[in-house]
Every structure is written in structure tokens, then in C-alpha cells.
Amino acid sequence: PYELVRKMRASVCLLGPLVGRLRCAEVSLPGGCVIGPRPIDLHLKGLERLGCKIEIDHGYVEVDGGRLHGDYLYLGGRHGPTVTGTANMVMAAVLAPGITRIESAACEPEIVDLCQMLVRMGARIQGIGSHYLKIEGVSSLHGCTHTVLPDRIEAGTLLIAGAITNGNVTVENVVPGHMRALLHAFD
């Protein structure tokens, strides 16, 4: 319901998985974001390319994925690839009949981790970690055990807070390789 998501963007994260698994979705438009406007046009265009019918009605995105199929997707936007859009398209495409090719895919660690987990669940994804993904749709996925990556934004925030206050901060359970740019700034 809109009342629950009006102040966050999380609702849009459900589009891809719901369409892939159930072939339909009705999700409230995402709410505000403190870093500014973050449109979901690439999410919707991607789903349309995958054969979905999209309607926006009274603040809800309604998706009919009854004709879901693989296709070519370009996910580059004005500010580069869309991370959440890439995740949504990957989650829909792994269960879409046919081949999906995603150009200008985001390749952040979270996308790599998602793709690796989906492969362990039976998905067929090539090009993981690059800006070009090739996904061969499968009829179903199975469960797996997975540990979610540590949140590099949260870890970075704690490190910066320590630096600003001239404090002594230790952040555990991080992947330093995922924070190279930030750690380099501290040198």
C-alpha cells in the first residue's frame, strides 16, 4: 500500500521478481528519496521490452506479464546504468522464456552478488560483473543458502563519521575491495 512506501523506494524492487514468478504485479509507485528524483522509467521500459503491459493507475504500477519473453534491453540512463533497474530486469529475465541480453547493465557488487545467487538457484547468466549480461530463461528456480553482502554504503558512512569526529572506528564484516574509492580517499 502507498501509505507504507510513500517515503521510500523499496516497492519498485518487487516488480521484477513478481513478474518473473507470477507473471503479474501491482505495486505502489515508489515514494521519495533523499538524494533526489529517481525515476523508474527504465524499469518500466525494460519490462515492456520483455513483453509486459504496463499501466499506472491511481498511484500503482500494474504489470501484466502474461507474454513475458526474453529480448534486448538497454539500461543506460542519463546518470549511467540503473542498479535497481538492472536487478529488476535480471530477476524477471531469469524466468522469462528465451534469451535476454542486457546492455549497459550495472555491475556494482550488489548486482554481481544477486546474479551469483540466482545462478546457484538454477539461473543461467553470463557476463556477471560486466556491463553486458546474457540471460537464458529457465522454467523455475530452486532454493539456496546465501549470505547477503555487507552494506558498503553503511560501512562507508560509519568510517566517514569516525573521520569527521577524529574518532577511532572499527567496521567489521566488510569487503574492502568493494570500498576502494572511499578507502583511497582516506590515504
C-alpha positions as CSV (number, residue, x, y, z in Angstrom):
1,P,0.0,0.0,0.0
2,Y,1.1,3.5,-0.8
3,E,0.8,4.5,2.9
4,L,3.7,2.1,3.7
5,V,6.0,3.0,0.8
6,R,5.4,6.7,0.2
7,K,8.7,7.7,1.9
8,M,10.9,5.0,0.4
9,R,11.7,3.4,-3.0
10,A,11.5,-0.2,-1.9
11,S,8.2,-1.0,-3.6
12,V,9.9,-0.9,-7.0
13,C,12.2,-3.7,-6.0
14,L,9.2,-6.1,-6.2
15,L,8.4,-5.6,-9.8
16,G,10.9,-7.9,-11.4
17,P,10.6,-10.8,-9.1
18,L,6.7,-10.7,-9.1
19,V,6.6,-10.5,-12.9
20,G,9.1,-13.3,-13.3
21,R,7.4,-15.6,-10.8
22,L,3.7,-14.7,-11.1
23,R,3.6,-13.0,-14.5
24,C,1.8,-10.0,-12.9
25,A,2.4,-7.3,-10.3
26,E,0.5,-4.4,-8.7
27,V,2.9,-2.3,-6.8
28,S,2.6,1.2,-5.4
29,L,4.8,3.8,-7.1
30,P,7.9,4.4,-5.1
31,G,8.0,7.2,-2.7
32,G,10.5,9.9,-2.1
33,C,14.2,9.6,-1.9
34,V,16.6,11.9,0.0
35,I,19.1,12.0,-2.9
36,G,16.5,13.5,-5.3
37,P,14.3,12.3,-8.1
38,R,15.0,8.8,-9.2
39,P,12.6,7.8,-12.0
40,I,11.6,4.3,-12.7
41,D,11.2,4.8,-16.5
42,L,14.0,2.3,-17.3
43,H,12.3,-0.3,-15.1
44,L,9.1,0.1,-17.0
45,K,10.6,0.3,-20.4
46,G,12.6,-2.8,-19.7
47,L,9.5,-4.7,-18.6
48,E,7.7,-3.6,-21.8
49,R,10.6,-4.9,-23.9
50,L,10.2,-8.2,-22.1
51,G,6.6,-8.3,-23.3
52,C,4.8,-6.9,-20.4
53,K,1.8,-4.5,-20.5
54,I,2.2,-1.6,-18.1
55,E,-0.5,0.7,-16.7
56,I,-0.2,3.3,-14.0
57,D,-3.5,3.8,-12.2
58,H,-4.1,5.8,-9.1
59,G,-0.5,5.6,-7.9
60,Y,0.0,2.0,-8.7
61,V,2.1,0.3,-11.4
62,E,0.1,-2.6,-12.8
63,V,2.0,-5.1,-14.8
64,D,0.6,-7.9,-17.0
65,G,3.5,-10.3,-17.7
66,G,1.4,-13.0,-19.4
67,R,3.5,-12.6,-22.5
68,L,6.9,-12.4,-20.7
69,H,9.8,-13.3,-23.0
70,G,13.5,-12.6,-23.5
71,D,14.6,-9.6,-25.5
72,Y,17.4,-7.0,-25.8
73,L,17.4,-4.3,-23.1
74,Y,19.5,-1.2,-22.9
75,L,19.6,0.1,-19.3
76,G,21.8,3.2,-19.6
77,G,20.3,6.4,-18.3
78,R,21.4,10.0,-18.1
79,H,23.5,9.2,-15.0
80,G,24.7,5.8,-16.1
81,P,23.3,2.3,-15.6
82,T,20.4,1.8,-13.1
83,V,21.4,-0.6,-10.3
84,T,17.8,-1.3,-9.1
85,G,16.6,-1.4,-12.7
86,T,19.3,-4.0,-13.5
87,A,18.3,-6.1,-10.5
88,N,14.6,-5.9,-11.5
89,M,15.3,-6.9,-15.2
90,V,17.6,-9.7,-14.1
91,M,15.0,-11.1,-11.7
92,A,12.3,-11.0,-14.4
93,A,14.5,-12.3,-17.2
94,V,15.8,-15.4,-15.4
95,L,12.3,-16.8,-15.5
96,A,11.4,-15.4,-19.0
97,P,11.3,-17.8,-21.9
98,G,14.1,-17.1,-24.4
99,I,17.3,-15.1,-24.2
100,T,17.6,-11.7,-22.7
101,R,20.6,-9.5,-23.4
102,I,21.1,-6.5,-21.1
103,E,23.5,-3.8,-22.4
104,S,24.7,-1.1,-20.0
105,A,23.9,-3.3,-17.0
106,A,25.0,-2.0,-13.6
107,C,27.9,-4.1,-12.4
108,E,28.1,-3.0,-8.7
109,P,28.9,-5.6,-6.2
110,E,25.3,-6.0,-5.2
111,I,24.3,-6.9,-8.8
112,V,27.2,-9.4,-9.0
113,D,26.1,-10.9,-5.7
114,L,22.4,-11.1,-6.9
115,C,23.5,-12.8,-10.2
116,Q,25.7,-15.3,-8.4
117,M,22.9,-16.2,-6.0
118,L,20.5,-16.6,-8.9
119,V,23.0,-18.9,-10.7
120,R,23.2,-21.1,-7.5
121,M,19.3,-21.2,-7.7
122,G,19.5,-22.5,-11.3
123,A,19.5,-19.3,-13.4
124,R,21.7,-19.2,-16.5
125,I,23.6,-15.8,-16.5
126,Q,26.7,-15.0,-18.5
127,G,28.8,-11.8,-18.2
128,I,28.4,-11.4,-14.4
129,G,30.4,-8.4,-13.3
130,S,30.4,-6.7,-16.7
131,H,28.1,-4.2,-18.4
132,Y,26.7,-6.9,-20.7
133,L,24.6,-9.7,-19.4
134,K,23.2,-12.7,-21.3
135,I,20.4,-14.5,-19.6
136,E,18.8,-17.7,-20.8
137,G,15.4,-18.0,-19.1
138,V,14.7,-21.1,-17.1
139,S,11.3,-22.5,-16.1
140,S,11.9,-22.5,-12.4
141,L,14.4,-21.7,-9.7
142,H,15.2,-23.7,-6.5
143,G,16.4,-22.5,-3.1
144,C,19.9,-22.0,-2.0
145,T,21.8,-20.8,1.0
146,H,23.1,-17.3,0.6
147,T,24.8,-14.7,2.8
148,V,24.0,-11.1,1.7
149,L,26.9,-8.8,1.1
150,P,27.8,-6.3,3.8
151,D,26.3,-2.9,3.1
152,R,29.2,-0.8,1.8
153,I,27.3,2.4,2.0
154,E,26.5,1.8,5.7
155,A,30.1,0.8,6.3
156,G,31.4,3.9,4.5
157,T,29.1,6.1,6.5
158,L,30.5,4.8,9.7
159,L,34.1,5.3,8.5
160,I,33.3,8.9,7.4
161,A,31.6,9.6,10.8
162,G,34.8,8.4,12.5
163,A,37.0,10.5,10.3
164,I,34.8,13.7,10.8
165,T,34.8,13.3,14.6
166,N,38.5,12.3,14.7
167,G,37.3,9.1,16.4
168,N,38.6,5.6,16.4
169,V,36.2,3.4,14.5
170,T,36.5,-0.3,13.5
171,V,34.0,-1.6,11.0
172,E,33.8,-5.4,10.8
173,N,32.4,-7.7,8.2
174,V,33.1,-5.5,5.2
175,V,34.6,-6.3,1.8
176,P,37.4,-3.7,1.4
177,G,37.6,-4.3,-2.4
178,H,34.0,-3.0,-2.6
179,M,35.1,0.3,-1.0
180,R,38.3,1.0,-2.8
181,A,37.3,4.6,-3.9
182,L,36.4,5.6,-0.4
183,L,39.4,3.9,1.2
184,H,41.6,5.6,-1.3
185,A,40.2,9.0,-0.3
186,F,41.5,8.4,3.2
187,D,45.1,7.9,2.1
